[in-house]
Structures are given as C-alpha cells and as structure tokens.
Amino acid sequence: MRFGMGANQETQPSLLLRLRDPGDDAAWSRFVSIYTPLIVAFCRGRGLSETDAADVAQDVLKSVAGAIPRFTYDPERSSFRNWLFTVVRSKLSNFFAAQARQPRRAGETTVQHYAENEPALEETWHREYQANLVRWAAEQIRVEFKDATWNAFWRTAILGEAPEQVATEVGLSVNALYIARSRVTTRLRQLIETVEHER
C-alpha cells in the first residue's frame, strides 16, 4: 500500500521556517527523528558501516543547520526532498573521495562502485524517503489504536496477509477489519501530510 501523496509534496514549510531558529529545540528534535534514520539507512545501503553512516548523517545535519537559514521553499523550482538528497549525495561523495586516498582494504566499498551505481541513487532515495516517512509515522500513531485495529491494518496493508484470515485471528468481521484499516490509514496519511504538505 502506498502512502505517498505524489512527487511534488514537500516538507511542511512551517517546520522549515522553525528550523531557522536555532533555539527551537522541538523543531530540530522532530527533524532529526524523521530524517536521521533515513540518511543512515541510505548510507548503509551504499555499503557504509554503521559508524561511517552515522558520521555522514551528522555531516549532513550540520550542513542542513548551516544552510537552512538560506533555504527558500519554492515548490515550483525544487523540493526539500531533492535538496536534502543533494546534500546527502555530496557528503557521500566526500566520504568515498577520502576513502580512495587511503590504502584499500578487503570488503570496502570503492569510489568506482559508488560511481557506477550513482545514476540509480535518486530513484532509490525517493523510494526510501517515502518508506522512512511511513515507518516514522507508524511509530508515532501506534499507541492511538487498540491491538486488534492496529494488527488489522499492519498485517493486511503492510504485510499483505489475507483479510479473511487476519479478521478471524484478531476477532473482527471482514467488514470491521476494512473499517479499522481505513481508520489507521487515514490517520497515517494525516501525519505524513503534516511533514510533506504545505498547510
């Protein structure tokens, strides 16, 4: 099940505006909680160790902190998602360039391998960006629902299990299962919209 709202949705401008205030700890905490797992996972997918991926993520966040006062939200020209990808790609390139200057060790990701796979990076980024938002939003709303309701949603919408079987196992009618799944899906979309959409 897809929870994305299209390619042109952006991070909520109000959050980006709040990030311009270095004293807004709540805004930065929210930003870090949403995007750090995405950046780390993306770097890990490029072959970095957990430690190296975390270091690159920190470099990305530092760059964002330094650049956000100058970032202009203009959905007609670009998106925050694309801008963040540009920063991540730059920091990854820096990492691999530094690695290339060191003696090669068995099993290390090489600059050549990175360059060969670079054309597919943006597509992968957008796919992982959306998946990360769904995971993050799901963690936020999980406590709002009873176990049966959540399981009805998770097992059928995310895991792809048969509704009839799940309904029996969680103690709901098939119709009640679809209603429960719809409630969770609606709430999930709402939360994702607060991150991606202009209000």
N, C-alpha and C positions, 0 to 999 in steps of 0.2 A: 504494500500500500504506500502510495506517495503522499507526503505531507507538504511538499514544496508548493509555493504559490506562483511559480513562474520564474523565468530567468531574470526579471528586472526588479525583483523585490530587493530592498536594501535594509541594512541595519537601521533601526529606528533612529531618526535624526536627533531626537531628544537625548538619547544615550550618548551619541557622538558629541553633542554640544556639552553635555555634562562632563565628558572626559576632558574637556578643555580646562576644567577647574581641577588642578592637582590635589586640592583638598577634599574633593568629592570621593571619599573612600568607598562609599556604597556603589557608585558607578564603576569605579575601577575594579572592585571586587566582582561585580556582575560580569564585567567584560572579561576578566581573567578566567572566571569559572566557565564561561562559554567557550572561549577561543583557545585557551592553553591546551586542553585535551586534543582539539582538532590539529593544532600545529605540531604537537608532539607525535601524534599518530601519523600524520602526513610525513614527517621526517623519518619516523621508524619505517614507514613503507618504502622509503628511498634507501634503506639499508643502514641507517644510523643506529648506534647503540642507544639505550635508554638515556644514558648520561649525556651523550652528544646531542640527542634530540632535545633534551631539556635545556641544554646550553643554547642551542639555536633558537628555541622558543623564547628564552629570556632575551636574546638579542633582538628578536622580532618585537617583543613587547616594549623594549627600550626605544626602538625606532618609532613605534606607534606613539609612545608617550611624547617623543620629541617632535613628531610630525603632526599630531592631531590638532594642535592649535592652528595649523595652516590648511588642514583638510577641509575642502569645500564639498558639501553634499550637493551633487548635481546629477540626478538620475538620467538626464539626457546625455551626459557625456561619459560617465563611468559609474561604477558601483563600489561600495565599500568592500564587498566580497572580492572584486577584481583587484582593488588597490592593496588589500591585505595579501592577496596571492602574489602580487608583485614584490612586496616586502619579503615574504617568505622565500620566494624563489631567489631573490638577491642574497639573503642570508645563507641559503643552502649553497649557492654558487661560491660564496666566500669560504664556507666550510670546506668544500671539495677542493678549492684552489689551495687552501692552507694544507690540506691533506696531501695534495700532489707534491708539495715541496718536502714532504717527509719520506723517509725510506718506506717502501711498500711492505706490508705485512699480509700474510695469507688470510684470505677471507674478507679483506677490507673492500668496501665499495670504492670504485675508482671514478675519477672525473669522466673518463671515457664512457663508462656505463651510464652515468648520470646524463651526459650529453646525448647519448643515443636514445634515451627514453624521455628527453625533455619535451618533445612535441606533444606527448600524451599527458603531460603534467597538469595542464589547465583543466582538461576534462576530468581527470582524477580528482583534482582539487574541488571542483564544483560538486561532484558526487559525494565526496567525503564531507564537505562543508554541510550539505543538507542532512546527511546521515548523523553528523555530530549534533546538529540542532535538534533532531528528533530524539536522540538519546538524552541530551541535556533537558529538554522539555519534559520527557517522560519521567526523569528523576524528580523534577520539580512537582509534578502533579500526582505522582503515585499515591501519596498519603491522602489525597482528596477522595479516594474511591474505596469501596469495600473490595475484599479479595475476589469475590465472585465476579464483580463488574470488571475489575482490572484484568483478571485472567481471561474473561470472555474476549476482551479487546486484544490483549497481548498474544494469546495463543492463536486467534483467528486472523487478526490484521497483520501482526508482525511475524509470527512463526508459520502462518499459513495452514494451520490444522483445520480439519473439517468442522464446521459449525455444529453439526448434529452431534458429533462425538463430544465436543467440548461442552455443549449445552448440558448433556447428560451428566458429565463428570463434575460440572460446577453447580448443578442443581437449578438450572434455568430452562425455560422453554426456549425453543429456537427463536421465536419472536422476541422474547425478553432479552436473549443474547444479542440480537441485532440492535435492539434499543440501547442496551448497555454499551455496546461497541460504539454506537453513534455518539453517545454522551461523551465518552472518553476522547474519541476522535475530534469532536467539536472543541473540547477544552484544549486538546493538544494543539490544534490549529490556532486557537486564540493566542496561546502563549508564544508560539512561533511567530505569529504576526507582530507581537509586541517587540520582537527582536528584529524582524526583517522588514516590516512595513512602516511607511510614513503614516502618522496618525493625523 
